[in-house]
Amino acid sequence: MHVFYQPDISNNSVTLSEEESKHCTRVLRLKKGDTVHLTSGRGIQAIASIADDNPKKCVLTIHERIAHTPRLTHLHVAIAPTKNFDRMEWFIEKATEIGIEEITFIECEHSERNKINKERCEKVAVSAMKQSKQWWLPKIHNIIPLKKFIESPEKKSLKLIAWCETNQTNLLQEEIRKSSAGNFTFLIGPEGDFTAQEVELAKAAGFIPVSLGENILRTETAALYGCAIVKTFSK
Amino acid sequence: MHVFYQPDISNNSVTLSEEESKHCTRVLRLKKGDTVHLTSGRGIQAIASIADDNPKKCVLTIHERIAHTPRLTHLHVAIAPTKNFDRMEWFIEKATEIGIEEITFIECEHSERNKINKERCEKVAVSAMKQSKQWWLPKIHNIIPLKKFIESPEKKSLKLIAWCETNQTNLLQEEIRKSSAGNFTFLIGPEGDFTAQEVELAKAAGFIPVSLGENILRTETAALYGCAIVKTFSK
């Protein structure tokens, strides 16, 4: 099953982007008449056939649309980007494969990076979505200060903040087990972790500090571990 | 806390390798008298001070040893290495951070690689162990045919094989919940998945096919997801 990304599949005739056209005709060597699948990134799968295998603008005809039911859990991870951004691209790829709905990059006191390439991040997410044959594309938000993110009115969700600095916090899985929430917001700090003040600020806004266990995980490992546990335990 | 790797810490005077010595004196700029920690990779933590900050052979004096209790679960992942080995190094790094005891590379029918660089793998594991401040180093085994691995007498463990090709398998977490095992052996196939014959062979040897959910995960993502779930659910 070959899946292509097309945000707008309302019309029955769809022309793939130059990049997707090249991938379809040159890399996968698909020909006129071959069946392909489209994902809108918003839950719609379309089954189509190639009407014109033009390697620059490949035209598809949609025959059927399938509306996939939304996922049971909505996970929004807010993460301080690492200095080496490859680690963030890796996180985006893996989190998209496992299933994540939203990613926001945050600027913290110990942050080592205050800029991200949103377009590049979205490219990574799109290819991971296609590769893992999914119908939902995570929403990626630009970088904002932690304070602003914490204060932004978030729809009702279980708000968690990963914090290494204390032994008094519950384990992530215990907090998830206790709760019946379907929406999760998870804060992951920079290499240098959150400051005590940042954690207090988050607590005041309703975030619960959680531990990810004894091991000191890298930022991107902590975030992906969090995705795996939230997505599995909350089911 | 600066952690260095030293397999043999039986003597109170320890000389770091040239690489570790350079890291200690040049990168971390530690000086004579500074306190450092050593991990044997076998559960022993030693607290030492620098007796000679020679950048080529840094000498440490051990003052105290702490024996850490073994982990509750023993996880052995057998995985078909990906063509692009960076993905395996990434898996080794992340699995070591989260906690894994053994990794064996296997050769399957759809394998795209039948050689690995064991030394390189061990280097990645050592640096991840130090970076995540752990006292246990995962054991990494060389590549062997799947059949040989399946038939090798494994100590009593819950044997699982990840398989996408069927909807009749239980979810990984359900199999773990049902079991009271402390030892887990988990088979992860190549990009092209296991063949039906390979799965039959594994089943005959007591392996239970499990699903990792709806999404099609890459080999290394499946393996890491498995580590996170086994390590968390089995606790």
Chai-1 contact restraints between the chains, C-beta under 6 A:
chainA,res_idxA,chainB,res_idxB,connection_type,confidence,min_distance_angstrom,max_distance_angstrom,comment,restraint_id
A,K94,B,T221,contact,1.0,0.0,6.0,A-B,restraint_1
A,E97,B,N215,contact,1.0,0.0,6.0,A-B,restraint_2
A,E97,B,L217,contact,1.0,0.0,6.0,A-B,restraint_3
A,E97,B,T221,contact,1.0,0.0,6.0,A-B,restraint_4
A,G99,B,N215,contact,1.0,0.0,6.0,A-B,restraint_5
A,S132,B,N215,contact,1.0,0.0,6.0,A-B,restraint_6
A,S132,B,I216,contact,1.0,0.0,6.0,A-B,restraint_7
A,K133,B,I216,contact,1.0,0.0,6.0,A-B,restraint_8
A,Q134,B,N215,contact,1.0,0.0,6.0,A-B,restraint_9
A,Q173,B,T232,contact,1.0,0.0,6.0,A-B,restraint_10
A,N215,B,E97,contact,1.0,0.0,6.0,A-B,restraint_11
A,N215,B,S132,contact,1.0,0.0,6.0,A-B,restraint_12
A,N215,B,Q134,contact,1.0,0.0,6.0,A-B,restraint_13
A,I216,B,S132,contact,1.0,0.0,6.0,A-B,restraint_14
A,I216,B,K133,contact,1.0,0.0,6.0,A-B,restraint_15
A,L217,B,E97,contact,1.0,0.0,6.0,A-B,restraint_16
A,T221,B,K94,contact,1.0,0.0,6.0,A-B,restraint_17
A,T221,B,E97,contact,1.0,0.0,6.0,A-B,restraint_18
A,Y225,B,A228,contact,1.0,0.0,6.0,A-B,restraint_19
A,A228,B,Y225,contact,1.0,0.0,6.0,A-B,restraint_20
A,A228,B,A228,contact,1.0,0.0,6.0,A-B,restraint_21
A,I229,B,T232,contact,1.0,0.0,6.0,A-B,restraint_22
A,T232,B,Q173,contact,1.0,0.0,6.0,A-B,restraint_23
A,T232,B,I229,contact,1.0,0.0,6.0,A-B,restraint_24
